[in-house]
């Protein structure tokens, strides 16, 4: 460690009662929103769909999801948050959380989840391009979704699992 060319490992770990504080600390640094108890209840209920990301044993990011049942009974995954601490961005940690073995897309495929979606502020080009890289598409625009940030509009960005991409 600490030498040029050293191999650094990125790993994921599930979120449980005993490490939930790590997620709370990360969220307070990463996001301008304070998350309530409902968010953390959803996190714990999502099982393997929520992970802490470690870079050489240091907790540097997370992906937190909520499982939702649609009217037709199909299950979809809502990515509530995905974030990596600033000094660790650009190292592929976000990629690892979303599209590697045992990640959200892999799990979704195994668990017969029909779609994975999230909301992104319309001016967040980096996030939009990040998700497009993994086959997500902008499926909807919601005007005035955000109350305290500008612009207030968001895109719903969706990836359909095990189905052909929609023709648009």
JOTA-V889908 format. One record per helix or strand of 3 or more residues. SS is the DSSP state (2 for helix, 1 for strand). FROM is the first residue (numbers start at 1). TO is the last residue. If there is no record, write none. Layout:
BEGIN
SS_FROM_TO + SS_FROM_TO
END
This chain:
BEGIN
1_10_14 + 2_17_30 + 2_37_45 + 2_47_49 + 1_51_55 + 1_58_69 + 1_75_84 + 2_86_88 + 2_93_98 + 2_104_110 + 1_115_121 + 2_125_132 + 1_137_142 + 1_154_160
END
